[in-house]
Amino acid sequence: METKNTPPFVPQIRLYQDWLQARHGLVFADYDALWRWSVTDLDAFWQSIWDYFDLQSPTPHTAVLARNAMPGAVWFPGAQVNYARQVLRHVDPAHAAGLPAVVSRNERGLHRELSWPELRRQVASLALHLRRQGVRRGDRVAAYLPNIPEAMVALLATASLGAVWSVCAPDMGTAAVLDRFRQIAPKVLIAVDGVTYGGRDHDRTGVLAELRAALPSVTHMVVVQHLHAPENIADTADFSRACGQNDAEVAAFEPEWLPFDHPLWIVYSSGTTGLPKPIVHGHGGMVLVALQLKGLHNDIGCSYEPNSFGERYHWYSSTGWVMWNAQVSGLLAGTTCVIYDGNPGGSRERPDWGTLWRFAAETGVTFFGAGAAFYANCMKSGLSLTDCGDLSRVRALGTTGSPLAPEVQAWGTAQFRALGVSGHADGDIWWNNISGGTDFCGAFIGEHRELPQVPGEMQCRMLGAAVEAWNAEGQPVIDEVGELVCTQPIPSMPLYLWGDGEPGPAGQGGDPNGKRYLASYFDMYPPGHGRRPGGGDGPVDMGPVWRHGDWIRIGRHGGCVIYGRSDATINRHGLRMGTSEIYRAVEALPEVLDSLVVDLESLGRDSYMPLFVALRGGVVLDDALRGRIAAAIRTALSPRFVPDEIVQVAEVPRTLSGKKQELPIKKLLLGQPLDKVVNQDAMANPGCLPWYVAFAQQRAAAAAAH
């Protein structure tokens, strides 16, 4: 069968390997050999990424990895970079080729294209505006914005000054936003007056007033007039006017050169206790890893280079998901970014899972990415892509957020086969399934356009990512499910968690003692164990391996399968939330004494999240109380975290120290035997466990009956 869109260009990773051979005489028998080199000779590999993508610095670096320690790795000391400068270096050649920087559309049909020169002008104008408001290096600029071009402009303007960016999506409740922004004490707030989602306009002016009142550190506020809400917000600047300067000062503006590890942004990944973790990533690490990931593994090329001319990169995301950061990073390589703001499934009254596909067809998208749940919903809705326009330019489907079930991948493959569209050497569409995280703003597991595709698997471990599956004894295993660990640092791992411990040496907050950072990723295995590059133990001062919190199986041929979370973090279709945030919302209700929530996401399963509630004496869980509980979560956090089922229990299982037993209950409900998941001698109330065992058995029987 003849297919359209057989890739006319050489895969990016093949170009890189050709360059390695020509420049350094390095030839590898297969991908496994290339990967092993990348995680063993760390200096040579990451220097090659710097050179291959022609990163620039006015001062040379004195080493690549000056200190191999986790946490505390020191990368490229002496080098200077700026995320915004790397983006804006593409302005002239991309514009000369007639290519836009950003193509956007929203639910109301507003279609916009932002040229590269206009992107540079708006970034410079907004940066100068922020500078006049006193914003300097290290100051935090917080944003409450949807996935619109203004958010990209605001990020780049902030980064250009060396200020630190942080964004929350407008679908988050006020309490959830404040839990994040209060920790970082922003100087400026850039916010939207409202959003359109699911066919409805949502005025956010009231929320903006609450945010400003609760954030005394904010000295200046800029408002994006998105809905043109009727209520004026006093003492604010208009975003359009702040971006409207167009004179010699704007033309002369250049982003500041910054140290390689200067803070770029703060993202949030919640643990199971306390407030969301404010994770700080640096300019250099983000630039280096994003170029390597997008270019070599996602096979996304520069839009104005002949080999990938006209590349258009789309990954559906809200600003509350790290894939928004991944989408923006397309600009680093000179790639046109195509973004959509709104509900990908239409409205409640008129469901429409063809929305994004028609958008991709009309805008000429070449790389189409979304969460795994999106593709599952398309399949379940009975959607036929033959009804969605000309998708012949699409050559890759990206997915992440949760495991992609084999039957969903098979559905998508069959849809593109019916369209006569290919992207892989096997004649089918190429699936770019990746797994990583907000924590390091990258991917550990992913794809390679020249390797075989197996539905339900990811093709390989990423270059530079020393990922292994470890068994209960802390030994690497193949063809067995184990704990996902990364035994060597990568440049995008967090610098620190904002505000932990005493102020850092540059007055940047920081986490000098590293207690919270260590507890988040490095507390399972002893320092030095498995830390020598290429395998084996290293000195204790190298620190421990990174434990990511996922179950993984690595096959003997390199393919990988993720089986969901190995910890208690909630993962709703790629959006992660700490259980503590749900508890704060639920247990604020006077009827609720205690609660426990688990997410039973696993390979081939939809995310199923039951909430167990222990109620005050005499209170019965009826539909009215269920509604109040759901409303509390919807208001405080997001509708995405409303549980699938709310169940009344007598007690929540706890340890002798009072900790909720989330992970044992999760494992129990996933089918593991009680004696394998919990030590009852370490429990304060083991008598409550038989109820949970019976609940798990009933659920398993019901699933088997279907």
N, C-alpha and C positions, 0 to 999 in steps of 0.2 A: 504494500500500500504506500503510495506516495504521500509524503507529509510536507506541510508548509513549515517554514521557520526552522529548518535544520540549521543549527547555529553556523552563521557564515564566518564567524571569527574564531581565532585561536583562544582557547580557555586561558584565563588570566594566570592560573597556577602553572600552566605549561610555559607561558612566556617567562614567568619567574624562574622556573627550572632551567630554561634555555639561558637566561641571564646568569644564573649561578655557574653554569658550565663555561660560558664564555668569559665571565669575569674572574672566576675563582677555580675553574677546572673541576668543579664538584659535579659528580654524576652519581645518581642513586638508582639502584636496581628496581625499586618499586616505592610506593608511597610509604610503606612501613619504614623503610630505610631512611627516607627523607624526614619522616616524623621523628624517628629516634635521634637523628642528628640534631634536629631543632630543639629537643628537650635535654640533650646531653651537652652540646657545645653552645651554651646559652649566649655567650658573647658574640660568637660568629653569626648565629642566627639572627639575633636582634639588630646587630650592626648591618646585616644584609637587608633587613626590612627598612632601616633608616636610609641606606644607600639606594635601594631599588625604587623607593617612592620619593627620592631626592628631597628629603627633609633638609631644611636650612636653619642655620644658626649663625649669628654674628660672632660667636665665640665657640671654640671647639670643646667637645667633651673630653674629659681626661680618662674615662673608662666607660664601658658599657654597663656591666653589672658590678659596681664597685664593692657591694656587700650583698652576698647571697644569704639573706636571713628572712624568715617569715615569723611575724611581721617585721618590717623594718628594712626591706630591700632598698638599696640605693641605686637608682638607674641614671645613666647619662649625666653624671655631675659635670657642671661647667657649661652644658648646653643651654640655650635659650630658645623658647618656642612661644607660640600663641595660637590657640585653636582658631580664633577668628582670622588671623593672618594667613593661616593655611587655607582657609576657605576662600578668602578674597584674592589669593594669588591667581585664581582661575578666571577672574572677571574678564580680562581683555581677550584671551583666546576663546573662551566659551561664547562671549558676545559676538566676536568676529565670525564665529561659525553659525550665528543665528539661533542660538539655543537659549532657552530661559533657565533661570535658576530654580524657580518654584512654580508649580502649577497646582492650583487649589480649587476646591469646590465645597459647598456646604449643602445642607438639606434644603435650603430655600432656593437652590439653583444658582447661587452667586458664584460665578466662575471668574477666577483671576489668574493672571500670569505675571510673575515678578521677574524682570530681566536682571541679569547679573549686575550691570551698572546701577540699576535702581536699588538692588539689594545693598550694594556698597554705599550708596548715598544715604539710604535710610539708616543703616548701621552707624555710619559716621555721625549723622545728625542726632540720633538718639544718644550715642555715646557722649557727644559734646553736651547735650542737655543734662545727662546724668552727672557729668563732671562739674557743670555749673551748680548742681545741687549738692556738691561736696562729696560725691562718690569717689573713693580712692581704692587702691589695691587692698584686697582683703575684706572690704565692706560687702555685706550680703545684699543682693537684690532678689526679692521674692516675687514670684509671679503666680497669678490665679487666672490661668488662660487655657482655652481649648486649643485644639490642633489647627491653628490658623497661621498664615505667614507672619503675623505680628509676633507670635511666640518665638519663631526662628530669629527674627530681627532683634528682639529683645535679648535673647541669649547671646547672640554674637556681639551686640553692643556692650553688654555686661562683661563678657570675656575679653573684649578688646582693651578694657581699662584695667584688667587684673582683678576686678570685683568677682564675687562668687555668686553663681546663679543657683536658684532653687525654684521648682515649679510644682504646683498642685493643680489637679484638674477641677473644673467647676462643678463636676457631679459629686465631689466630696462634700460631706457635711462640714459645717463651721467648726465643730469640735475636733474633727479629724485634721482639718487644715491647721488649726491652732496648736494641736499636739505636735505638729511638725515645725511650723514657723516660729513658735515661741522659743524653741531650743536654739535657733540660729540668730535671733535678734536682728532681723533685716533692717536696713536703713531706708530702703525704697520698696514700695509695693506697686507692681504693675498688674492691673486687673481688668477683667472684662465686665461690662455692665449686665450681660445676660447671654444666654446660649439657646440654640434651638436643638432639640433632641427628641426623636420619636414623634415628630410632627407637632410638637408643642414648644412655644417660647417659654423660657424660664428666666424671669427677672432676677438678677443677682445683686441689685443695688443695696438691698437690705443686708445681705451677707457682707458686702464691702464695708458697710458702716460698722458691723460687728467686728470684722477683722481689724479695722483701723483702731477701734476703741480698745481692743484687746492686745494690740501690738504697740506699746509705747515707744519702742525703738524706731518706728517708722517716722521719718521726718518729711517724706515726700511721697505722693501717690500719683500714678499715671493711669488713666482709664482709657481702655479701648471701647469706643462707642460701637458695639457690635449689634445690639438690638435697638440702639438709640432710645433707651428707656426714658419715659416721660419725666421721671424724677431726677433733677440735677444733683450731682454730688459736689458739695462745696469743697473749696480749697484743694482742687486736684488739677493736674495738667491733662490736656487732651493728647492722646497718643499720636494722632495724625499730625498735630501741630508740632509735637516734639520731634517727629520724623520729617518735618517739612523744610528744614534749613537746606539751602542749596547755594553755596557761595564758595569763596576761595578757602575759607577755614575748613569746610567740609571736604573740598577737593584735596586739601593737604593732609587730612587726618590719616594716621596710620596706627594700627593696634600696637600696644606696647610689647616689647620683648620681655619675656618672663622666664624665671628659672624653670627647668624641666618639670619639677614637682610642685609648681605653684598651684594652689587650689583652683579648679575650674568650676565645679558644681557640687551641690549636695543633693543626693538622692536618698530615699528612705526605704529600708527593708526591715520590717518588723520582726522581732523575735516573739517568744511566747510570754515574756513578762516585761513590764515596764513600757515606757514610751517607744515609739518607732525609732530605729537606729538611724541617725543622720550620717550618711556615709560620704566621705570626701574623696573625690577623684581629682587627679592632677591633669594639667594641660598636656604634658608630653605623653603620658601613658595613654590618654584617651585618643590622641592623634595617631600614635604608633599602632595601637591595637585595632582601632577602627579601620585604618587603611589596610592592615593585614587581613582582617576578617572580611571586610566588604570586597576587597580586591581579589584575594587569593581563594577564599572558600565560598563566598556568596557569588563570586564571578560577576560582580558589578563593576563595569568599566567606566572610564572617564567619557563623558558624552561627546566631547569634541575630538577624541582620538579616532583615527580611521578604523582601528580594530573593533571599536565598540561605539561607533558614531550613532548618535541619537538615543543613547541609553536613557530610559526613564524608569526610575526606581520608586515603587510604592509599597509601603507597609502600613496597613491600617492600624492605628493606635490612638489612644487618648494620651494626653500629656502626663497622666498619672502612671503610665507604664514605661518601663525602660526602653521599649521599642520605639518610643518617640525620640529618645536620644539616638537610637540606632538609625532612625529615618533621617534625622538632621545630619548625621555623620556622612551621608552620601555627598553632601556639599564639599567635604574635605577633599574628595577626589575629582571634583569638577563634574559631578553627576547631577542631572536634572531630577529634583525630588517632586513627586506627585502626591498630594495629601488630600484627605477627605475628612470633613468635620461633620459628624452626625451619626445616626444609628445605622449600622450596616444591614439591619434586618427590616428596615421600614418602620412603620408605626404599629402600635398595638391593634388599631382598627384595620390597618391595611399592611399586613406582613409582606415583605418583599426582599428576599435574599438575593435578588439579582442586582440590587442597587450598586454595589461596588464593582461588579463585573461590567455593567454598562458604562460606569465611570471609567474603568480601565480601557474598555474598547474605544471610547470617545476620545481619550487623551493619549492613546498609543503607548500604554504601559508595557515595558519589556520584562520587568521583574515585579511579580505580584505577591505580596506577603500579607499574612494575617495570622491570628491565633488559631490553634488547632480546632477550637470550638466553633469558629466561623465555618470551616469546611464541613464539620459534622452537621451543623444546622442547615447548610446548603443541601447536603445529601438528604437529610430528614424531610426537608420541605418539598422534595421532588423537583427541585430546580433543574432545568435543562439549559446548559450554557449556549446551545444553539440559538436560544431566544434572546441572547444578551449582546448581540452585535459582533463586530469583527475583532476577535481576540487573537488574530494571527501573529501579532508582534510579541505576545507573551511567550517567553522561552523558559521561565523558571517560576515555580510556586514556592514561596517561603512560608514556613510555619514554625511556631514555637509556643511557649506558654503552658502547654500540657502535652502529654504524649499523644501522637497522632495514631489513631487506630488503623490497622491494616486495611479494614474494609472502607474506611473513609479515603485513604490514599488510593485504593483501587477505584473508588467512585470517580475521584478527580482525574485519574489517569484515563479512565474510559471516556470521560467527558471530552478531554482534549484529543483523544484518539478519534472520536466522532467528528471533531472539528478539523481533523487533519493537521494538528499542530504538534510539533516536536520540540525538544530542547536538549535531549540526551542522545548519546550514541546508540542506545537500544531502540530508538525510534519513537519513544514516548516522551511526554513532558517530564522535565527534570524537577524533582522535589528537593527543595533546599531546607531540610528539617534540621533545626539547630536547638541546642540546649545550653543555657548559660545562666545568667542571673543579673539582677540589679546590683548585687554585691560588688561585682567587678566590672559591670557594664560591658560584658563581652560574652563569648561562647566558649565552652569547653569541648563540646561535641558538635559535629556538623557534617558538611557535605563536600564533595569533590566531583566536579563534572565529568571526570574521566573514569571514576570508579563505578562498579556495578550498583544498581539500585535493588534493594530488597524491601518490599512493603513492611512497615512497622519498625524498620531499623534506620538509624542514622549511619552514614557511610564511614565516618572516621573520627578519630580524635584530632582536634585542631592543631596545626603547627604551633609549637611553642607552649602547648598546654600539656604538661606532664601528668595526664589523668590516668588513674588506675582504679580498679575495683578491689577493695580490701575486705577480707572476711573478718569474722569476729576476733580472730587472733592478730589482726593487723598485718596480714600477709596478702600480697597481690594475687588475684585469681583470674583465670580466663574461663569463659563459658560458664561462669557462676554469677549469681546476683550478689553484689557487695556494696559497701559504702563507697560513694564517689569521693575520691580525694585527688588533690593536685599536689604533687610532691616538690614542685619548683615554682618560684615566683614568676608572675607575668607583670609587665609594666602597668597594667590597668588595675591591679589590686588596690584596695583603698589605702590612702595615705594615713588616715585615722578616722575616728568617729568624732564629729564636732562636739566640743564642749565637755568631753569626758576628762576627768582629772583636772590638774592645774593648767593654767594657760600655757600654750606652747611658746617656744623661744621667740617667735615672731609676733606674738600677741594674737595668734590666729585661733585661739580656743584650743583645739587639738586634743590628743589623747596620749600624753607623754608616758603614762604608766601602762597604757594599753590594756587595762583590765577588761573593759567591755568588748574591745576588739578581740582580745584573746578568747574570751568566753564565747564569742559569736562564731568563730571559725577554727580555733586552734586548741580546743580543750579536750579532745578525745584521745590523742595519741602523744606519746612522750617526745620531747625535743630530740632532734637528731634521727629519730626512727624513720627510715626510708628516704632520707633527705639528700643522699649523695646523687649528683647528676648521673644518670645512666643506671641507677639502682644501688641499693645498699644503704647502710646507716652512715650518717655524717656526725660531725662534732655537735655537742649539745647547743653550742652558741648559734647554730644554723636555725634553731627553732623547730617547731613541729610542722607537719603537713597541713594543708588547708582541707578541712572537711566541709563539703558543700551542702550536705543535707538531702541528697538524692540517692535512691537505689539505682544501680546501673549494672548491666551485664555487657562485658566486652568480649566479642567473639574472636575466635582464633584467626579469622580473616580480617579483623579490624572493625567490623560493624558493631554498632552500639545500640542498646535499648535502654531507655529510662523508664523506670517503673513507678514514678511518683516520688513524693517526699519521704525521706526517712526520719524527718522530725515532725513537729506538730504545727508548722507554719501552714496557714490556709492559702491555697492556690486556686483561685477561682478564675479559670481560663486565662492564666498568665498574670493576673493581678494578685500580688501577695499581700497578706495582711496578718499581723500578729494576733493571736487569740486574745491577748490582753485587751486590745481595743474593742473587741466584741463584748468581752466581759464588762468593761466599763459602761458600755451602752445598756446592756441587758440588766445588769445588777443595780443600776440606778433606779429601776422600777421597784416600788415598795413591795410588790407581790413576790419578787424573786429573791430568794435567800442565797442561792448559789447556782452556778451554771458550768457546763463543759461543752465545748464544741470540737468536732474533728472533721477533717476533710478526707474523704475516702477516695480521692483521685488516684487512679492507677492505670497502667497500660490497658487500653481497650475499654475503659470505663469512663462515663461522664463523671464530672466532679459531683459527688453526692455529699452534702454537708448537713448532718443532723445536729441539732442543738438540744442538749439535755438540761432541764431546769428543775431545781428543787425549790418548792414554793412554801410560803408561810402556811402555818396550820390553818386548815379550813378553806384554803384557796384551791380552786379546781381550774385546771388548764382548759378553758373553753375557747371558742373561736374568737371571742372579743379580746381575751388576753393574748392569744396568738397574734392577733392583729396589732396590739400595742407593742408586743415584743418586736415584731417585724418592722413596725414604724420607727421604733427607737434605733434599730440598726440602720435602717434606711436614712434616717435623719442625721445620725451621728457619723456614719461612715459613708455608705454608698448602697444603692439598691443591689449592687453586684454581690453583696455579702449577706443578703437575707437568706436564712437557712432553707434547705429543701424540706425539712421536717423539724417540728418542735415537739419534744417528748417530755412528759413529766416523769421525774425520778424521785426516789426517796432521799438519795444521797449522791453526791459527786465523789468518786474515789480520790483519795488523797494519800500522799506519803506521810510518814511520821513527822516530817518537817513541815507539812502543810501544803506541799505542792500538788496541784491537780495532775492526775495521772492521764494526760492526754494521749501520749504515744502508746502506752499499753492498750488503752481502749481502742485506739485507731487500729492497731495490729490485730486485736481481737475481732473487730468488725470486718477486717479484711480476710479473716478465715484462719488465723493462727491460733493454736491451742493456748489455753489460759496459762498452763505451767511454763510455757515458753516465752511469755510476754511480760510477766510481772512476778516479783518476789513478794508474796503476801506477808511475809514477816516484816517487810519494810513499810507496810501500809498502816495507816491509822484506823481504817474502817474496811477491812477485807470482807466483812459480812455483806457489803453491798454488791460484790462482784457476781454472785449467781444471777442477779437480775440482768446484768449486761451480757452474761453468757447466753441466757435465754433469748435476749433481744437479738444477739448475733445469729443464733440458730434459726430463729423465726425469719430473719431477713434473708439468710442463705436459702432456706426452704422456699421462700416466696420467689427468689431469683431463679431457683432451679425449676420451679413450676412454670415460669415464663420462658 
